[in-house]
């Protein structure tokens, strides 16, 4: 994956990886604000078939509050997107946007510790999902 995200391969079907991802995010203090089934949306809107892909809009409320107190427009960059998808080889991949990249947009150094905390929590969640596969 490109530098803007973190990812792990999961030895589990997509539905199982999705449930594991939700649970691992919850353990790290993230709630799921949105859930988008990209494949279903593209099928319904464009009648095209793409591999399964679910985008979870994950939010850690205390971290979001801290960030919004520093930069009210930070909401434009929230929530943290976590994607559970099937790649071209049929393997399940779980990826998360790097929060450090998100806070580089407003160029407010005081947001960096919050982003680092969010990144650590997302990395822990990804590690948990990956470890459950072995």
C-alpha positions in Angstrom: 0.0 0.0 0.0 1.1 3.6 -0.6 2.5 5.6 2.2 -0.9 7.1 3.0 -2.1 4.0 4.7 -1.3 0.9 6.7 -2.6 -2.6 5.9 -2.5 -6.2 6.8 -3.5 -9.3 4.9 -6.0 -11.5 6.7 -6.4 -15.2 6.4 -10.2 -15.1 6.6 -13.2 -14.4 4.4 -14.3 -10.8 4.0 -17.3 -11.1 6.3 -15.2 -12.6 9.1 -12.4 -10.0 8.6 -15.0 -7.3 8.8 -16.4 -8.5 12.1 -12.8 -8.9 13.5 -12.0 -5.4 12.3 -15.1 -3.9 14.0 -14.2 -5.6 17.2 -10.5 -4.6 17.1 -11.4 -1.0 16.4 -13.8 -1.0 19.4 -11.0 -2.4 21.6 -9.0 0.7 20.6 -11.8 3.1 21.4 -13.1 3.6 17.9 -16.8 3.6 17.0 -18.1 3.1 13.5 -19.9 6.2 12.3 -20.4 5.1 8.7 -20.3 2.0 6.6 -20.2 2.0 2.8 -20.4 -1.2 0.7 -18.5 0.1 -2.4 -19.3 -3.0 -4.5 -23.0 -2.8 -3.8 -23.1 0.9 -4.5 -21.3 0.6 -7.8 -23.5 -2.3 -8.8 -26.6 -0.3 -8.0 -25.5 3.0 -9.5 -23.4 1.9 -12.5 -24.3 -1.8 -12.9 -20.6 -2.8 -12.6 -19.1 -5.6 -10.7 -16.0 -4.9 -8.6 -14.4 -7.0 -5.8 -16.0 -6.6 -2.4 -14.9 -3.5 -0.5 -16.4 -2.0 2.7 -15.3 1.4 4.0 -15.7 1.9 7.7 -15.7 5.5 9.0 -14.0 5.0 12.4 -14.0 7.6 15.1 -12.3 7.8 18.5 -14.5 10.5 20.1 -12.0 11.8 22.7 -9.3 12.1 20.0 -11.7 13.8 17.6 -12.8 16.2 20.3 -9.2 17.2 21.1 -8.4 17.7 17.4 -11.6 19.7 16.8 -10.7 22.0 19.7 -7.4 22.8 18.0 -8.7 23.0 14.5 -12.5 23.3 14.0 -12.2 22.5 10.3 -10.6 19.1 11.1 -14.1 17.6 10.7 -13.5 17.9 7.0 -10.8 15.2 7.4 -12.8 12.9 9.7 -13.5 10.1 10.3 -10.6 7.7 9.9 -11.3 5.4 7.0 -10.7 1.7 7.4 -11.2 -0.5 4.4 -11.9 -4.2 4.4 -11.6 -5.6 0.8 -10.9 -8.5 -1.4 -7.9 -7.9 -3.6 -7.4 -9.2 -7.2 -5.9 -12.5 -5.8 -9.0 -13.1 -3.7 -7.2 -12.4 -0.4 -8.7 -10.2 2.3 -6.9 -6.9 3.0 -7.6 -4.5 5.9 -6.2 -1.0 5.5 -6.4 2.2 7.4 -5.6 5.8 6.4 -2.6 7.2 8.3 -4.0 9.9 10.6 -0.6 11.6 10.5 -1.3 12.3 6.9 -4.7 13.7 7.7 -3.3 16.3 10.1 -0.6 17.4 7.8 -3.3 19.0 5.6 -4.1 21.9 8.1 -0.4 22.2 9.0 -1.0 22.5 12.7 1.9 20.9 14.6 -0.2 20.8 17.8 -2.4 18.1 16.1 0.6 15.8 15.6 0.4 14.0 19.1 -3.3 13.3 18.6 -2.6 11.9 15.2 0.2 9.8 16.6 -2.1 8.4 19.2 -4.7 7.6 16.6 -2.1 5.9 14.4 -0.9 3.7 17.2 -4.5 2.7 18.0 -5.2 1.9 14.4 -1.9 -0.1 14.1 -2.9 -2.1 17.2 -6.3 -2.8 15.7 -4.7 -4.0 12.5 -2.2 -6.1 14.3 -5.1 -7.7 16.3 -7.0 -8.5 13.1 -3.9 -10.0 11.6 -3.0 -12.0 14.7 -6.5 -13.6 14.8 -5.8 -15.0 11.3 -2.9 -17.2 12.4 
